[in-house]
Amino acid sequence: MNTQPPTRDEFREAVFARDGKRCVVCHEPAVDAHHVCDRSLFPDGGYETDNGVSLCAKHHLDAEQTVLSCDYLRKLAGITNLVLPPQCEGETIDHWGNPILPNGLRMRGELFDNEAVQKALTAGGVLGMFTKYVKYPRTFHVPWSPGNATGDKKHMSLPQFPGKRVVVTTKMDGEPTTCTNDYIHARSVDSRNHPSRNWVRQFHANFAYFIPEGYRVCGENLFAKHSCHYHHLKSLFLVFNVWDSTNTALSWDETVEWAALLGLNTVEVLYDGIWDEEKIKGLWTPERNGDPMEGYVVRVADKIKYAEWTQLTAKWVRPHHVQTDEHWTRQAIVKNEVETDYADRP
C-alpha cells in the first residue's frame, strides 16, 4: 500500500481527470490545477484532489487574487470534502489562508505580509476588505501530548528546537485574548458578550492607551473557571506574548519587559534554556502552586514571525483536559481567585 502523499504531477493529473481538463468556471481548456487553499499553507503541500480545481489562465489569476472564493470554486467542481490547512481547521478562509469573518471582512493570516500575496490582493482590489486585527495563530501539540485527541494533523515536528534556547511556560485553562490600543477580542474578533469578557474589557481599559499602534498584547483571560478552578493566581489576566507592528512575536525577554511596562503579569516560566527534550517531557505535574496544571507551552526564546509560529511553538496538554460536558460559556460563572498577596494591576 502506497502511503506517500501525491506528487505535484499526480495532483495535476487527478484534478484534470475529474474536471475533464476544462476550467470549472468557463469550461474553456484548463491550463492549471489550482490549489483551492495555497500549497504553502500545508506541511505536505496540500496535493489532495479535493484541494484542486481546473482553471483557465484568466480564472486562475482571479482565484489567486481571491476574486473567486474558495467555496465558489469548490461548488463549481462538485467538491464536498473540505480540505483545509491544519492551522485553519473550522474556519472560512480565502486562497491565502486569511480568515473570513461572518460580515465578509477578512483578518490577516500567516501569508498576508508575503510580497507575492500582497501583490495578488492589491491586483484583486480586496485589501480594503481586511480589518487591522489579527487572529491568534493555532498552536500545535508536541508529538507526546496526550491531550491531542484529534489526530496527527495537529502534531508538530521538532527539527527547529534542538540547539536553540527555548522557554517553557505554564498553559493556563482560560480564554486566549488579544489586546490592541483600541480593541480587545477573544480568538474570534467578533466574540460575543460574556461576563468574563466584560471583565477583561474593563481591565484592558487601564493599559490600552500605552500599547503602541500596531502592537498587540496576548494573554489568558482567567476570570471564569473552565475545567480547572484556580485559587492562587497572580492575576486574572496573564500575558503570554506580545506582537509588534510587523506581525512578529517579540522575544520572550522583550515580552517580559513589555508586560512589566504595562503593569501586567506573565504566565509562569517552567524552563528557560537550551532545548532538552527529556527534561521538558518531565515538566508537567498534576498540581503546581496549589492549583491544577493543564499543561505547558514551549517556544523558541527569539522573535517569531507569524508565518513561522506553528514551527517554533508547541503545547503539551494533560489527558482528558476538557472535563465538562457543557461548554464553559453556558455554565454558571465560577470566578477564579487571585492570591491576596497580588492584585490585578494597573
C-alpha positions in Angstrom: 0.0 0.0 0.0 1.4 3.4 -1.0 1.2 5.8 1.9 3.3 8.6 0.2 1.4 11.8 -0.5 0.6 12.6 -4.1 3.3 14.4 -6.2 2.6 17.7 -8.0 2.2 15.8 -11.3 -0.2 13.2 -9.8 -2.2 16.0 -8.3 -2.5 17.8 -11.6 -3.5 14.6 -13.5 -6.1 13.7 -10.9 -7.7 17.2 -10.9 -7.7 17.4 -14.7 -9.2 14.0 -14.9 -12.1 14.9 -12.5 -12.8 18.2 -14.3 -12.4 16.8 -17.9 -9.4 19.2 -18.4 -11.9 22.1 -18.6 -12.0 25.2 -16.5 -14.7 24.8 -13.9 -15.7 28.4 -14.3 -16.0 28.9 -18.1 -15.4 25.4 -19.5 -12.5 26.5 -21.7 -9.4 24.3 -21.8 -7.7 24.3 -18.4 -4.1 25.4 -18.1 -3.6 24.9 -14.3 -4.7 22.6 -11.5 -5.2 25.4 -9.0 -4.8 24.8 -5.2 -8.0 26.0 -3.6 -6.0 26.7 -0.5 -2.4 27.7 -1.3 0.0 24.8 -1.1 2.4 26.8 1.2 -0.2 26.6 3.9 0.1 22.8 4.2 3.0 20.9 5.7 2.8 18.4 2.9 1.9 20.8 0.0 -1.8 20.2 0.1 -1.7 17.9 -3.0 -5.1 16.4 -2.4 -7.5 16.2 -5.3 -10.3 17.9 -3.2 -7.9 20.9 -2.8 -7.7 21.4 -6.5 -9.8 22.8 -9.3 -9.0 23.1 -13.1 -8.8 26.7 -14.3 -8.0 28.6 -17.5 -5.4 31.3 -17.3 -7.9 34.1 -16.7 -9.8 32.4 -13.9 -6.6 31.1 -12.3 -5.5 34.7 -12.0 -8.9 35.6 -10.5 -8.5 32.8 -8.0 -5.0 33.9 -7.0 -6.3 37.4 -6.4 -9.2 35.9 -4.3 -11.8 37.5 -6.6 -13.2 33.9 -6.9 -13.8 32.5 -3.4 -12.7 29.1 -2.3 -16.3 28.0 -1.6 -17.4 29.1 -5.1 -14.6 27.1 -6.8 -15.4 24.0 -4.7 -19.1 24.3 -5.6 -18.3 24.5 -9.3 -16.0 21.5 -9.1 -18.5 19.5 -7.1 -16.2 19.2 -4.1 -17.9 18.3 -0.9 -14.9 17.2 1.1 -13.5 20.3 2.7 -9.7 20.3 2.7 -8.1 22.9 4.9 -4.6 23.5 6.3 -4.4 22.1 9.9 -3.9 25.5 11.4 -7.2 26.7 9.7 -9.5 23.9 10.6 -13.0 25.1 11.4 -12.5 28.4 9.7 -13.7 30.0 6.5 -10.6 31.3 4.6 -9.5 32.7 1.3 -6.9 31.2 -1.0 -4.0 32.6 1.1 -5.4 31.4 4.4 -6.8 34.8 5.6 -9.8 34.1 7.8 -13.1 35.5 6.6 -15.5 36.9 9.2 -19.3 36.4 9.1 -19.7 40.0 8.0 -17.4 39.4 4.9 -14.4 41.2 6.3 -11.1 39.4 6.4 -8.4 39.1 9.0 -4.7 38.9 8.2 -3.4 35.3 8.0 0.1 33.9 8.1 0.9 34.7 4.5 -0.7 38.2 4.4 2.6 40.1 4.5 4.3 37.9 1.8 5.3 40.2 -1.1 3.6 37.9 -3.7 0.4 37.7 -1.7 0.3 41.5 -1.2 0.7 41.9 -5.0 -2.1 39.5 -5.7 -4.5 41.0 -3.1 -3.7 44.5 -4.4 -4.4 43.5 -8.0 -7.7 41.9 -6.9 -8.8 45.1 -5.2 -9.6 43.3 -2.0 -7.2 44.9 0.5 -9.9 47.2 1.6 -11.8 44.2 2.9 -9.2 43.5 5.6 -9.5 44.6 9.2 -6.4 45.6 11.1 -7.0 42.9 13.6 -5.2 39.6 13.6 -6.5 36.2 14.7 -4.3 34.5 17.2 -2.5 31.6 15.5 -3.2 28.0 16.3 -0.5 26.2 18.4 0.1 22.6 17.6 0.7 19.8 20.1 4.1 18.2 20.7 4.1 14.6 19.5 3.9 13.2 23.1 1.0 15.4 24.1 -1.9 13.1 25.4 -4.3 16.0 25.2 -4.3 15.9 21.4 -7.4 13.8 20.6 -7.9 15.0 17.1 -5.2 13.2 15.2 -1.6 13.7 13.9 -2.5 16.7 11.7 -2.2 18.9 14.8 1.1 17.5 15.9 4.2 19.4 15.1 7.6 18.1 14.2 10.6 19.2 16.3 13.6 19.9 14.0 13.5 23.6 14.7 14.1 23.2 18.5 17.3 21.3 19.1 20.3 23.6 19.9 18.1 26.6 20.5 17.2 28.4 23.7 13.6 27.7 24.4 11.2 29.0 27.1 8.5 26.7 28.5 5.6 28.3 30.3 2.5 27.0 32.0 -0.5 26.5 29.8 -3.5 28.0 31.6 -7.1 26.9 31.3 -8.6 30.2 30.2 -9.6 32.1 27.1 -6.8 33.5 24.8 -7.4 37.2 24.5 -5.8 39.8 22.2 -5.5 43.5 23.3 -4.7 46.4 21.0 -4.7 50.1 21.8 -8.3 50.4 20.7 -9.9 46.9 20.8 -10.0 43.6 22.7 -11.2 40.2 21.4 -11.0 36.5 22.1 -9.9 34.1 19.4 -12.6 35.4 17.2 -12.6 39.1 16.5 -16.4 39.3 16.8 -16.6 37.5 20.2 -20.0 37.5 21.8 -20.6 39.2 25.2 -19.9 37.1 28.3 -19.4 38.2 31.9 -15.7 37.1 31.8 -15.1 39.0 28.6 -16.8 42.1 30.1 -14.4 42.0 33.0 -11.3 41.7 30.8 -12.6 44.6 28.6 -12.8 46.8 31.7 -9.3 45.6 32.7 -7.9 46.4 29.3 -9.1 50.0 29.5 -6.5 50.6 32.2 -3.5 49.9 30.0 -4.8 50.1 26.4 -3.5 53.7 25.9 0.1 52.5 26.4 0.0 49.8 23.7 1.8 51.2 20.6 -0.1 51.4 17.3 0.1 48.1 15.5 1.1 46.1 18.6 -1.0 43.5 20.3 -0.7 42.1 23.8 -2.0 38.5 24.1 -2.8 36.7 27.3 -5.0 34.3 29.1 -8.3 35.6 30.4 -8.8 33.6 33.6 -11.8 35.3 35.1 -14.1 32.3 34.8 -13.5 28.7 35.7 -13.4 26.4 32.7 -12.3 22.9 33.7 -9.5 24.0 36.1 -10.5 26.0 39.2 -7.7 28.3 40.2 -7.3 29.7 43.8 -3.7 31.0 43.7 -3.4 33.2 40.6 -1.2 36.3 40.4 -3.8 37.9 38.1 -6.9 37.1 36.2 -5.1 38.1 33.0 -1.6 36.6 32.3 0.4 37.7 29.3 2.0 35.0 27.1 3.2 37.1 24.2 3.4 40.5 22.5 3.3 41.1 18.8 4.8 44.2 17.1 3.6 46.2 14.0 5.4 43.8 11.6 3.3 40.9 12.9 6.2 39.4 14.7 6.0 37.9 18.2 8.6 39.6 20.4 11.4 37.5 22.0 10.5 36.2 25.5 12.8 38.7 27.1 11.1 41.6 25.3 7.7 40.1 26.2 8.6 40.2 29.9 9.8 43.8 29.6 6.6 44.9 27.9 4.4 43.2 30.4 6.3 45.0 33.2 6.0 48.3 31.4 2.2 47.8 31.2 2.0 46.6 34.8 0.9 43.1 33.8 1.9 39.6 34.9 3.2 36.9 32.6 2.5 33.2 32.7 4.9 31.3 34.8 8.2 30.1 33.3 8.9 26.4 33.9 12.1 26.1 32.0 14.5 28.6 30.2 17.5 27.1 28.5 18.8 25.1 25.6 16.3 22.5 24.2 16.3 19.3 26.3 13.5 17.0 25.3 13.7 14.6 28.2 13.8 17.5 30.8 10.9 19.2 29.1 8.9 16.0 29.0 9.1 15.8 32.8 7.9 19.3 33.5 4.2 18.5 34.0 2.8 17.7 37.4 -1.0 17.3 38.2 -0.7 20.3 40.6 1.5 23.3 40.8 1.5 26.0 43.4 -1.7 24.6 44.8 -3.6 24.7 41.5 -4.3 22.1 38.8 -1.8 22.3 35.9 -3.3 22.0 32.4 -0.1 21.7 30.5 2.8 23.7 29.1 3.8 25.7 26.0 7.3 25.6 24.5 8.6 28.3 22.2 11.9 29.5 20.9 13.1 32.4 23.0 13.9 34.5 19.9 11.4 36.6 17.9 8.9 34.5 15.9 7.3 35.6 12.6 3.6 35.0 12.3 4.1 32.6 9.4 6.6 30.6 11.4 4.5 30.2 14.6 3.4 26.6 14.0 7.0 25.5 13.5 8.5 27.4 16.5 5.9 26.9 19.2 4.1 23.9 20.5 2.0 22.8 23.5 1.5 19.8 25.8 -1.9 19.3 27.3 -2.9 16.9 30.1 -5.1 13.9 29.2 -8.9 14.5 29.4 -8.2 18.2 29.7 -11.9 19.0 29.0 -13.8 17.6 31.9 -17.2 19.2 31.5 -20.0 18.1 29.1 -21.2 21.7 28.7 -19.2 24.5 27.2 -17.8 26.9 29.8 -19.7 29.9 28.3 -23.0 28.2 29.0 -22.2 27.2 32.6 -22.9 29.3 35.7 -20.0 31.6 36.3 -17.5 30.4 38.9 -14.8 33.0 39.3 -11.2 32.0 39.7 -9.3 33.5 42.6 -6.3 35.8 42.9 -3.9 35.3 45.9 -4.3 38.0 48.5 -0.6 38.9 48.0 -1.3 40.0 44.5 -3.8 42.4 42.9 -4.8 42.9 39.3 -2.9 45.9 38.0 -2.7 48.5 36.9 
